[in-house]
């Protein structure tokens, strides 16, 4: 099938990964319409009709107009949220809800569109307990894990499975002295746990005695696997200490990758593994909208081209 419609790229203004992909697509002559949901309705408008053929109509940015019935693919990255600062709190809450279910609902229902990934599927896959359960079902090795708000259960788990680590179930940004920070993955001992555990949900996991990490990025039918050596518990805390080498996943890992993506209905995933001294690949997580482009210059892997192929719906 020949596709002539545009690729929609839904992301924030500052997104270097999207910039690279858009540049590659435009170099191929593929039309691209970039938008940020946070621009709605100030500089982004939609007029969508529900017809017998599905959603139709137009989406208009300051520089582009997209025919919603002929979008070939949608690359959903990291758009900013809807905001109505000129409204009072109650009216703004109403307007945000209407925008989310209006514009958001239209973008989630485009006929014949390839989603990378569909925003609803991203939402499903971002829940860590769901992801870990799906990983086990898919055939990955997963370290013993506890999600709890019970201090007694937390202490018992750490005593049984220590050394153990604490991981946030999601990673909201904190601002400390005006600087954006995230909650770190850290080792935890039983004597550090007290009644404060009861304040919310927490994830505890047995620490893997790893020799390296592996980031596996699946883009359509392409699998890019990179070993990351750092000596760090969480390699994302210091990119200056990282070294990279291309590796091949074991066959059983490749099979599990496909099962996992199919479970959530994804065509892209950024998987993190811990590699132990016996060569076992331990599944840590899969980010359905994770970063990946920084690995291409370090390894020479043609990841930008692979993403452009997928979004272009290039048959080769």
N, C-alpha and C positions, 0 to 999 in steps of 0.2 A: 504494500500500500504506500502511496506517495502522500507525504504530509507537507502542507504549505502554510499552515497557520503559525502563529507566534508561540514562542516559549514564554510563559509567565515566570518571573523570578520574584518571589515574595520574601523580602528580607529588609533589614534595617539599612540605613544610609551607609554606615561604616561596616563593610563586610568584604575584606580582601579576597576571601575564597570565592564569593559570588562574582567579584570583579574579574577574576581570572577566567571563570567559566563563561561569563558574558562576552568577554573579549574573544575567546576561542569561537563561540557561536557566531558572533558577528563577522569574524574573519572567514567563516564558512558561508556567509550570506544568509544565515538563519535569522529571521526576525525575532527580536526579544523585546518584551515589555516588562520593565522592572517597576515594582511598587512596594510600598511599605504600608501596612494596614494603619500605622499611626498617622499617615497623611490623610486619612478619611475623616471627615468629608471636606477638609479645607482645600486640598489640591488633588483629590482623588474622588471620582464619582462613578456610580454604577446605575445602569438602567437595565435590569434583567427581566426577561419574560419567561414564563413557564409555558412551553408549547408541547405539542404532541411529540416533537423530537427531543424534548428535554429543555434545559436552560439555554436561552438565547439572549440577544441584546448586546450591550456594549459596556466596556469598562474604560474609563478615560483618565489618563494622567496628563500632566502639563505638556508632555511631548509625544505621547503615543495614544492610539485608540485600539483596543482589542475587541474582536468579534468573539463573544463568549461561546458561540456554537462551533468555533473552529480552532480552539486552543489545542496545540499538539501535545504539550506537556506543561507541568507546573512544578517548579523547583521550590519547595517550601523550606526556607532556611530559618532565619531568626528575626522575624518582624518585630517591631516595637508594638506596644499595646495601644489600644484606642484611648484617646484622651480628649476631654472636653473641658479645658481649664476655665473657659469663659462662663460655664454654667455653675449654678449652685450644686451642692453635694447630691441632693436627691435627683435633680434633673440630669446631672452628669451620670449618675448610676443608671438611670433609665436609658440615656442615650448610648452609653457603652454597651448595655445589654442588647439594644436594638441593632447596633453596628455589628456586634459579634455574631448574632444569629442571622442578621441580614446579609451583609457583605461576606462574613465568614461562611454562611450557609451556601451562598452562591458559588464561592470559590471551591467549596467541597463537593459540588455537584455538576461539574463541567462534563458534557457528553464526549465520550471518546478520548478523554484526556489521560495521559500517563502521569501519575503523581509520584514525585520523588522527594519526600514520601507524602502520602495522604495525611493531612493534619490530624484527622481523627485516629489514624493508625499510629501516628507519632505519639498522640496523647495516651493511647493504650500502652505502648511500649515503654513510656517513660516511668512507669511505676516499677520501682526496683523489685518488690516482691513478685510481681507478675513476671518480670524478666528472668529472675532467678528460677522460678518454677518452670517457665518455658525452656530455660537452658537445660535443666535436668531432663525434661521430657524430650528434648531434642538430641540428647546424647552427650552433652558436655559434662566434664568433671567440674563440680561446684564445691567449694570449701563449705564445711558445716557453718550454718548461718542461723541467727536468731533475730527476729523482729519483735520487740517487746516494749512495754511501759512498766514492767514489773521488776523492781530492784532485786528481788530474790532470784527470779529467773535469770536476770542478767549476770548476777554474781556466780550463780551455779554454772552457767554456760562458760564464762571466762575461766573458772576454776577447772572445768572439765576439758576445755578445748584450747586453753592458753598455750603459747602466746596468742592473743586475740587482738583484733583491731576494731575501732569504731569508725563507721562511715555514715555521713549524712544520707538520708533517704532522698533528698533533693538538695540542690545547691543554690539557695537564694544568696544574693549579695548583701554583705554588711558593709557599712561605711565606717571606717575607723580613722579619725582625724582627716576626714575628707577623702580617704583612699578606699576604693572598692576592694573588699576582701571576701574570701569564701571560707567555709568551715573545712579544715584539713582532715584527711584520713590519718588517724594516729593510733599507735599501739595503746592498749588500755589494760590495766590490771584490776583484779577483783577489789583491792582495797581503795581504788579510786571511785568505786560505784557506791552511791548512797540513795537516799530517798528522792533526790532530784531526777532520777531516772523516771519516776512516776509522772513527771511533768508533761511528757509527750512520747511519741513513738521513736525508737532508736533501732539501728541495725548494728549488730555485732557479728563478727565473722572470724573464723580461725585464720591466723596469719599463715600464708604460704611461705615456706622456706625457698624463696625464689632466687635464681641466678640472673634473671633478666625479665623484662616485660616484652609482650608482643602486641602490636596494634595491627589488627586485620581490618581493612576497609573493603567492603563489598559494594561494587558499583555495577548494578545490573548483573550480567553474567561474568564479570571480571572480579578477581580476588587479588588484592594487594596486601602482602604480609611483610611487616617490618619488625625486626627485633630491636628493642631499645635497651641499651645498657646504660646504667646510671649509678647504681649503688644506693638509690633512694627508695624509701617505702612508697612514696607517691611521686612518680617521675614528673608530673605536671607542676611541681613546686619549683623546679629549677631547670629550665630548658637549656641553659648554658652547659650543664653537665652531661647532656645526652649524646650518645653516639648511636648510629643507625647501621643496620645491615639487613639486606633482603633475605628472607627465609621462605621455605615452603611449608605450608601447614600439612600435618599428617592427613591421610585420607579420611580418617574418622572425624577429624575436625572440619574438613571441607563438607562432609555430608551433614554434620550438625549445623553448620552455618546456614545451609539451604533450608533445613527443617525449621530453624529458628525464625528466619525471615518469612517463610511461608506461614508460620503460626500467627504472626502479627500482620501479614499482608504487606510487607515492606519490600522495596527493591534496592534499598541502600541501608547500610549499617556500619558503624564504627565500633568494632569489638575490641575489648581489652582482655588480655590473658596474662597470667603469671606463669613463667616457665621455671619448673623446679630442676634440681640437679639430676633427676632421673629422666628428664626430657618430657615430663607430663605437662600438658597445657591445661591450666586451671582457668575456667571462665570467671571473669570478674563482673563485666557488664557489657551491654551494647547500647550505644547512644544512637538513636534513629535520626538525629540531625547533628552529628558530631563533626568536629573539625578534621581535616585531612590534608589540605593543600600544602601545608608546610613540609610534608614528607617528600614531596616530589623533587625539590632542589637537592635534598640530602641523599636521595637514592636513585634518581633518574627514572623512577617509575612513571609511566604516562597516565597519571590519574586525571588530570584536567581533561585530556583528550577523551578518556573513557567516560567521564561525566557528560561531556559535550555529545559524545556518540549516543548515550542513553537518552538525553533530553531531545536531541535532534531526531531520535528514533531511527538512527542509521542502521540499516539491516546487516551491515558487515561487521 
